[in-house]
Amino acid sequence: MFTFLTRMGRLFVVAIVMGATASILGFGILNYSPVANKHNGSASATACTLTGTTVGGALTLTGGGYAANTSYAASFQWPNGTAGAFPANSNSSGAIQVSTYAWWSGTYRVNVFTTGNHPQLMASCSTTVS
């Protein structure tokens, strides 16, 4: 009986120590990322501008404040209800530029995302073509 109580006592002490350790480390672990994040931008905010004026004319996405020499994805929503994505690679200054055509009249929208397993929305913009 004494051996049983000794083992139960050890189990109880270990459970208390593990619970205390988990409660102390548990709150800080939520802000910790053990994986390197290669999409760390500069302190400035990312932005984008979408320009286009006429149907059949150029539709150009420009932006700044992105991490230098990094791959992004520009997800376009066309006025006819369809969507398309283009690569938007930043240059050494952190600027992006993507060009396509405005084939329909209406509002064009674009979201710029990081690439990889966990994409993050970096910026959104829109323009209306008539």
C-alpha positions in Angstrom: 0.0 0.0 0.0 2.9 2.3 0.8 4.4 1.8 -2.7 1.0 2.7 -4.3 0.7 5.9 -2.3 4.3 6.9 -3.2 3.7 6.4 -6.9 0.4 8.4 -6.7 2.2 11.1 -4.8 4.9 11.3 -7.5 2.3 11.4 -10.2 0.4 14.2 -8.4 3.6 16.3 -8.0 4.6 15.8 -11.6 1.1 16.8 -12.7 1.3 20.0 -10.7 4.8 20.9 -12.0 3.7 20.2 -15.6 0.5 22.3 -15.2 2.4 25.2 -13.7 5.0 25.0 -16.5 2.3 24.9 -19.1 0.4 27.9 -17.6 3.6 30.0 -17.4 4.8 29.2 -20.9 1.4 28.8 -22.5 0.5 32.5 -22.7 3.8 33.5 -24.3 3.8 30.7 -26.7 0.8 32.1 -28.6 3.0 35.0 -29.9 6.0 32.8 -30.7 6.6 31.5 -34.2 9.3 28.8 -34.4 9.4 29.1 -38.3 11.3 31.9 -40.0 8.9 34.3 -41.8 10.4 35.5 -45.0 7.6 38.0 -45.6 8.7 40.6 -43.1 8.1 43.9 -44.7 9.5 47.2 -43.7 8.0 49.3 -41.0 5.9 51.1 -43.6 2.5 49.8 -44.6 2.0 48.1 -48.0 -0.3 49.8 -50.5 -1.6 49.3 -54.0 -3.2 51.4 -56.7 -5.1 50.0 -59.7 -5.5 52.3 -62.7 -7.4 51.8 -65.9 -9.6 54.2 -67.9 -11.1 52.6 -71.0 -12.4 49.2 -72.1 -9.6 47.5 -74.1 -6.9 49.7 -72.5 -4.2 48.9 -70.0 -5.1 47.9 -66.4 -2.1 48.5 -64.2 -1.5 47.5 -60.6 1.3 49.3 -58.8 2.3 49.3 -55.1 5.0 50.0 -52.6 6.1 49.1 -49.1 6.6 45.4 -49.8 9.6 43.3 -48.8 12.3 43.6 -51.4 12.8 40.9 -54.0 9.8 38.8 -52.7 7.1 36.9 -54.6 3.5 38.0 -54.1 0.2 37.0 -55.8 -2.2 39.6 -57.3 -5.7 38.2 -57.2 -8.0 40.1 -59.7 -11.8 40.0 -59.6 -13.2 41.0 -63.0 -16.5 42.9 -63.5 -18.0 39.9 -65.4 -17.8 37.8 -62.2 -14.6 35.8 -63.0 -11.2 36.0 -61.3 -7.6 35.6 -62.2 -4.2 35.6 -60.4 -0.9 37.0 -61.6 2.6 36.9 -60.0 3.6 40.3 -58.5 7.3 40.2 -57.7 8.7 43.1 -55.8 11.9 44.8 -56.9 14.8 45.7 -54.7 12.9 48.9 -53.5 9.9 46.9 -52.5 7.7 48.1 -55.4 5.4 45.8 -57.4 3.8 46.3 -60.9 1.4 44.1 -62.8 -0.1 45.0 -66.2 -3.0 43.4 -68.0 -6.0 44.7 -70.0 -9.5 46.0 -69.0 -11.8 43.9 -71.2 -15.1 44.9 -69.6 -16.6 48.0 -68.2 -17.2 48.0 -64.5 -15.3 47.8 -61.2 -12.0 45.8 -61.1 -10.8 44.7 -57.7 -7.4 43.3 -56.7 -6.0 41.8 -53.5 -2.2 41.3 -53.0 -1.3 38.3 -51.0 1.9 36.7 -49.8 2.7 33.4 -51.3 3.3 30.1 -49.5 1.3 27.8 -47.2 -0.3 30.6 -45.2 -1.0 33.6 -47.5 -1.6 36.9 -45.8 -3.5 39.8 -47.4 -1.1 42.7 -47.8 -3.2 45.3 -49.7 -6.5 45.8 -51.6 -7.4 48.3 -54.3 -10.0 48.9 -57.0 -10.8 51.0 -60.0 -13.8 51.5 -62.3 -13.5 51.4 -66.1 -16.2 52.8 -68.4 
